[in-house]
Amino acid sequence: MTQRKKSAPSSSGGRGPGPGGRLRIIGGRWRGRRLEFPAGPGIRPTPDRVRETLFNWLQMDTAGSRCLDLYAGSGALGIEALSRGAREVVFVDADPRATRSLEAALRGLGAEAGNVVRADVPMFLAGPPEPFDIIFLDPPYRSGVLEPVCRILDERGWLRPGGLAYLEDSADAGAPALPPGWTLLRSRRAGEVGYHLARREVTDN
């Protein structure tokens, strides 16, 4: 897949100036490496303990997979997948600060299997669909986009049959309504974070 960059209004919520932060890769070949990311309320790495639980859920599925990290922000989820052997990860975010930071992080890791796309998520998903094995969907909390984006992923074929979708929102939002033919496999909360794993089932038609 060739790298594409599109200028678009931010799809990652309001982000203000600030000194930035650091995240730690918790597993795989880059375990313990720390990466910097720009500050802002919309750039909110998934907490360490949530990532650890998620990748325990995905431990049999990550290696060799094609992953799509939507509203990528810091890139914590996609980078963790690359560290654990994902074949390819496409990171999508509209904020140029986030995408520049992600590109720098991937260069620093020597992660040639990571591809950063600067685009508004709905605009990106309106393009030619490419099926992915795992999709990480972590938009700004309370934005109301989880359910409509899941419908797009299903209807346009971005998530392959049998593929897995990680969905994150505020804990008080509860589990999102899923498209027909999707199964909620796991659902947990950790502090203010509600996180869920769903599968698009394989159908006969």
C-alpha positions as CSV (number, residue, x, y, z in Angstrom):
1,M,0.0,0.0,0.0
2,T,1.5,3.3,-1.0
3,Q,1.7,6.2,1.5
4,R,-1.0,8.8,1.1
5,K,-1.3,12.1,2.8
6,K,-4.4,14.3,2.6
7,S,-5.0,17.6,4.3
8,A,-8.3,17.7,6.1
9,P,-10.0,19.1,9.2
10,S,-9.0,17.4,12.4
11,S,-11.0,14.2,13.2
12,S,-9.4,13.7,16.5
13,G,-11.1,16.3,18.7
14,G,-9.8,19.5,20.1
15,R,-6.1,19.5,20.7
16,G,-4.3,22.3,22.5
17,P,-0.7,23.3,22.8
18,G,1.5,21.8,25.4
19,P,4.8,20.1,26.1
20,G,3.7,16.6,25.0
21,G,4.2,13.3,26.7
22,R,5.8,9.9,26.5
23,L,4.5,6.3,26.1
24,R,6.1,3.0,26.8
25,I,5.9,0.0,24.4
26,I,4.9,-2.9,26.7
27,G,5.6,-6.0,24.7
28,G,7.4,-7.5,21.7
29,R,10.7,-6.6,20.1
30,W,10.6,-3.0,21.2
31,R,9.5,-3.7,24.7
32,G,10.5,-1.0,27.1
33,R,11.2,1.6,24.4
34,R,9.7,5.0,25.2
35,L,8.3,7.3,22.5
36,E,7.3,11.0,22.6
37,F,4.0,12.3,21.4
38,P,2.6,15.9,21.1
39,A,0.3,17.2,23.8
40,G,-3.4,17.8,23.5
41,P,-6.7,16.4,24.9
42,G,-7.3,14.5,21.6
43,I,-3.9,12.7,21.7
44,R,-4.5,10.3,24.5
45,P,-2.6,7.0,24.5
46,T,-4.5,3.9,25.6
47,P,-3.3,3.2,29.1
48,D,-0.6,0.6,29.7
49,R,-2.8,-1.8,31.6
50,V,-5.5,-1.6,28.9
51,R,-3.0,-2.2,26.1
52,E,-1.6,-5.2,28.1
53,T,-5.1,-6.7,28.4
54,L,-5.9,-6.0,24.8
55,F,-2.8,-7.7,23.4
56,N,-3.3,-10.6,25.7
57,W,-6.7,-11.0,24.0
58,L,-4.9,-10.6,20.6
59,Q,-1.9,-12.8,21.3
60,M,-2.8,-15.5,18.8
61,D,-3.9,-12.9,16.1
62,T,-1.4,-10.1,16.0
63,A,1.7,-11.8,14.4
64,G,1.5,-11.6,10.6
65,S,-1.7,-9.4,10.6
66,R,-2.6,-6.3,8.6
67,C,-3.8,-3.6,11.1
68,L,-5.6,-0.3,10.7
69,D,-5.2,2.3,13.5
70,L,-8.0,4.9,13.1
71,Y,-7.8,8.2,15.0
72,A,-4.3,7.0,15.7
73,G,-3.1,9.9,17.8
74,S,0.0,8.8,19.6
75,G,0.0,5.5,17.6
76,A,0.3,3.5,20.8
77,L,-2.0,0.7,19.6
78,G,-0.5,0.3,16.1
79,I,3.1,0.6,17.3
80,E,2.4,-2.1,19.9
81,A,1.0,-4.3,17.1
82,L,4.1,-3.8,15.0
83,S,6.3,-4.6,18.0
84,R,4.4,-7.9,18.4
85,G,4.9,-8.9,14.8
86,A,2.1,-7.3,12.8
87,R,2.9,-7.5,9.1
88,E,1.6,-4.0,8.3
89,V,0.0,-1.2,10.2
90,V,-1.7,1.8,8.6
91,F,-2.1,4.8,10.9
92,V,-4.8,7.4,10.1
93,D,-5.1,10.7,11.8
94,A,-6.0,14.2,10.6
95,D,-3.8,16.2,13.0
96,P,-0.5,17.1,11.3
97,R,1.3,17.2,14.7
98,A,0.2,13.6,15.4
99,T,1.2,12.3,12.0
100,R,4.6,14.1,12.1
101,S,5.3,12.6,15.5
102,L,4.2,9.1,14.3
103,E,6.5,9.3,11.3
104,A,9.4,10.3,13.5
105,A,8.7,7.5,16.0
106,L,8.5,4.9,13.2
107,R,11.7,6.1,11.7
108,G,13.4,5.9,15.1
109,L,12.2,2.3,15.5
110,G,13.2,1.4,12.0
111,A,9.6,0.2,11.5
112,E,9.2,0.0,7.7
113,A,5.9,-1.8,8.0
114,G,4.2,1.3,9.4
115,N,2.4,3.6,7.0
116,V,1.1,7.0,8.2
117,V,-1.8,8.6,6.4
118,R,-2.9,12.2,7.3
119,A,-6.6,12.2,6.6
120,D,-10.0,12.7,8.2
121,V,-11.2,9.2,9.0
122,P,-14.5,9.4,7.2
123,M,-12.7,10.7,4.1
124,F,-10.2,7.9,4.3
125,L,-12.9,5.3,4.6
126,A,-14.7,6.7,1.6
127,G,-11.7,5.6,-0.5
128,P,-11.1,2.2,-2.1
129,P,-11.5,-0.3,0.8
130,E,-8.7,-2.7,1.6
131,P,-9.6,-5.5,4.1
132,F,-7.7,-5.6,7.4
133,D,-7.4,-8.4,10.0
134,I,-7.5,-6.1,13.0
135,I,-8.8,-2.5,13.3
136,F,-8.2,-0.3,16.2
137,L,-10.9,2.4,16.7
138,D,-10.1,4.9,19.5
139,P,-11.8,8.2,18.6
140,P,-12.2,11.1,21.0
141,Y,-14.4,10.0,23.9
142,R,-18.1,10.8,23.7
143,S,-17.8,11.8,20.0
144,G,-20.5,9.4,18.9
145,V,-18.6,8.1,16.0
146,L,-17.9,4.5,17.1
147,E,-21.2,3.0,15.8
148,P,-21.3,4.8,12.4
149,V,-17.7,4.1,11.7
150,C,-18.2,0.4,12.5
151,R,-21.1,0.4,10.0
152,I,-18.8,1.8,7.4
153,L,-16.1,-0.7,8.2
154,D,-18.7,-3.5,7.8
155,E,-20.6,-2.2,4.7
156,R,-17.5,-1.3,2.7
157,G,-15.4,-4.3,3.6
158,W,-12.6,-2.6,5.5
159,L,-12.7,-5.4,8.2
160,R,-12.4,-8.8,6.7
161,P,-14.9,-11.5,7.6
162,G,-13.4,-13.1,10.8
163,G,-11.5,-9.9,11.5
164,L,-11.3,-8.2,14.9
165,A,-12.2,-4.7,15.9
166,Y,-10.9,-3.0,19.1
167,L,-13.3,-0.2,20.2
168,E,-12.5,2.3,22.9
169,D,-14.7,5.0,24.5
170,S,-15.5,6.5,27.9
171,A,-16.5,3.9,30.5
172,D,-19.9,5.4,31.0
173,A,-20.8,5.0,27.3
174,G,-21.1,1.3,27.7
175,A,-20.7,-1.2,24.9
176,P,-21.4,0.2,21.5
177,A,-24.2,-1.2,19.2
178,L,-22.5,-3.4,16.6
179,P,-23.4,-4.0,13.0
180,P,-25.4,-7.2,12.2
181,G,-23.1,-10.1,12.0
182,W,-20.6,-8.8,14.6
183,T,-20.1,-10.5,17.9
184,L,-18.9,-8.7,21.1
185,L,-16.1,-11.0,22.4
186,R,-14.8,-9.0,25.4
187,S,-15.8,-5.9,27.2
188,R,-14.1,-4.3,30.2
189,R,-13.5,-1.0,31.9
190,A,-10.5,0.5,33.6
191,G,-11.1,3.8,35.4
192,E,-12.6,6.2,32.8
193,V,-11.8,3.8,29.9
194,G,-14.3,1.4,28.4
195,Y,-12.8,-1.0,25.9
196,H,-14.2,-3.8,23.8
197,L,-13.2,-6.5,21.3
198,A,-15.6,-7.5,18.5
199,R,-15.4,-9.9,15.6
200,R,-17.0,-9.7,12.2
201,E,-18.3,-13.2,11.7
202,V,-17.9,-15.2,8.5
203,T,-21.2,-15.7,6.7
204,D,-22.2,-17.9,3.9
205,N,-23.5,-15.1,1.6
